[in-house]
Amino acid sequence: MKALFQAFNLSWDPVSFTKGGFIDPKDPRYASVHSKLTSELHPAVRERAVNRQLPYFFEMLFEYRKRVEDVLRAHSGVLSASGLYRLALRKSETLNRVIADNLGVIEDVLVELISPEGREFTVAHLAKEYGYPDVELWSIDADWA
C-alpha cells in the first residue's frame, strides 16, 4: 500500500486519504476535474459547487465504494446452498452483477481525483521503483493451507 502512495506522491496517511486530505483544491491540477464534475450539475447550482468541496466529494464516493465492496462480498464464503437460501444467493448475485458492471461510474471519478494527470504504472515498475510486492498471493495462501 505504501508503494502506491509513493508512486502517486501522496503522504502515507491512510485516514487522511479516505477523507480526501490529499486533495488541494487550490492546486491547478484539479481545475479540469472540478470543471468536468460541475458540468454534470444543474446550471442553477453549478456556481455554488466550489473547488473546496472536492475533498468531501472524494470522501463520500470513497466511503460508498467501500460499502459496495462489502455488499459484493456478502456471500463470498458460501460454498454450497439449496432451497430458498440458494434462491436468495442467486437473486443477490443478479443484482451484484449489475452493480459490479456499473462501478466505473464511481471508480473513474475516484481515479481522476487521486491522479488528475492520469498517471499509470505497471506492476513491474511499481515493484522496481517503489518496492511494491510483486507476488502471487494465491500461492502464498496455499502455503498456509
C-alpha positions in Angstrom: 0.0 0.0 0.0 2.8 2.4 0.9 4.3 1.8 -2.6 1.1 3.1 -4.2 1.1 6.2 -2.0 4.7 6.9 -3.0 4.0 6.3 -6.7 1.2 8.9 -6.7 3.3 11.3 -4.5 0.8 11.0 -1.6 1.8 11.3 2.1 1.4 8.0 3.9 -1.7 8.8 5.9 -4.5 6.4 5.1 -7.0 8.1 7.4 -6.4 11.5 5.8 -6.5 9.8 2.3 -10.0 8.4 2.9 -11.2 11.9 3.8 -9.7 13.3 0.6 -7.0 15.1 2.6 -4.5 14.7 -0.3 -6.6 17.0 -2.5 -5.5 20.6 -2.5 -8.5 22.5 -4.0 -6.1 25.4 -5.0 -3.9 23.1 -7.0 -4.5 23.8 -10.7 -4.4 20.1 -11.5 -7.9 19.9 -10.1 -9.4 22.7 -12.2 -10.3 20.4 -15.1 -11.6 17.7 -12.8 -13.8 20.3 -11.0 -15.0 21.8 -14.3 -15.9 18.3 -15.6 -17.8 17.4 -12.5 -19.7 20.6 -12.2 -20.7 20.3 -15.9 -23.0 17.5 -14.7 -24.8 19.8 -12.3 -27.9 21.8 -13.0 -26.9 25.3 -14.1 -28.7 26.9 -11.1 -26.4 25.1 -8.6 -23.2 24.8 -10.7 -21.8 28.1 -9.4 -22.1 27.0 -5.8 -20.1 23.9 -6.4 -16.7 25.3 -5.4 -13.3 23.5 -5.5 -13.1 23.3 -1.8 -15.8 20.7 -1.9 -13.6 18.2 -3.8 -12.1 16.5 -0.6 -15.6 15.9 0.8 -16.8 14.8 -2.6 -14.0 12.2 -2.7 -14.7 11.1 0.9 -18.3 10.4 0.1 -17.6 8.4 -3.0 -14.7 6.5 -1.4 -16.9 5.5 1.6 -19.7 4.5 -0.8 -17.2 2.4 -2.8 -16.0 0.6 0.3 -19.6 -0.2 1.3 -20.4 -1.5 -2.2 -17.4 -3.8 -1.9 -18.9 -5.2 1.4 -22.2 -5.9 -0.5 -20.4 -7.6 -3.4 -18.6 -9.9 -1.0 -21.6 -10.6 1.3 -21.8 -14.2 0.2 -18.2 -14.9 -0.8 -17.7 -17.6 1.9 -20.7 -19.7 0.8 -19.6 -22.9 -0.9 -23.0 -24.6 -1.3 -26.6 -23.8 -0.8 -30.0 -25.2 -1.5 -33.6 -24.3 -1.4 -34.6 -20.8 -0.6 -31.1 -20.0 0.6 -29.8 -20.8 -2.9 -32.6 -18.7 -4.4 -31.6 -15.8 -2.2 -28.0 -16.1 -3.3 -29.0 -16.2 -7.0 -31.1 -13.1 -6.6 -28.5 -11.1 -4.8 -25.8 -12.2 -7.3 -28.1 -11.0 -10.1 -28.1 -7.5 -8.5 -24.4 -7.7 -7.7 -23.6 -8.2 -11.4 -25.5 -5.1 -12.2 -23.6 -3.2 -9.5 -20.2 -4.5 -10.5 -20.8 -3.7 -14.2 -21.5 -0.1 -13.2 -18.8 0.6 -10.7 -16.9 2.7 -13.2 -19.3 5.5 -12.5 -17.7 5.9 -9.1 -14.2 4.4 -9.7 -13.4 6.7 -12.7 -14.0 9.8 -10.6 -12.0 8.4 -7.7 -9.1 7.6 -10.0 -9.3 11.1 -11.6 -9.2 12.7 -8.1 -6.2 10.6 -7.0 -4.3 11.4 -10.1 -5.7 14.3 -12.1 -2.8 13.9 -14.6 -3.8 10.2 -15.3 -0.6 8.6 -14.1 -0.5 4.8 -14.7 2.1 2.2 -13.6 2.8 -1.4 -14.5 3.3 -3.8 -11.6 6.9 -4.3 -12.7 7.6 -0.5 -12.5 5.9 -0.3 -9.1 7.9 -3.2 -7.8 11.2 -1.9 -9.2 10.8 1.8 -8.2 8.6 1.7 -5.1 9.1 -1.7 -3.6 5.5 -2.9 -4.5 5.2 -6.6 -3.6 5.0 -8.4 -6.9 4.0 -11.8 -5.6 1.4 -14.4 -6.4 -1.0 -14.2 -3.4 -2.8 -17.4 -4.2 0.4 -19.4 -4.0 1.3 -17.7 -0.6 -2.2 -18.5 0.7 -1.8 -22.1 -0.5 1.3 -22.4 1.7 -0.8 -21.9 4.8 -3.4 -24.5 3.8 
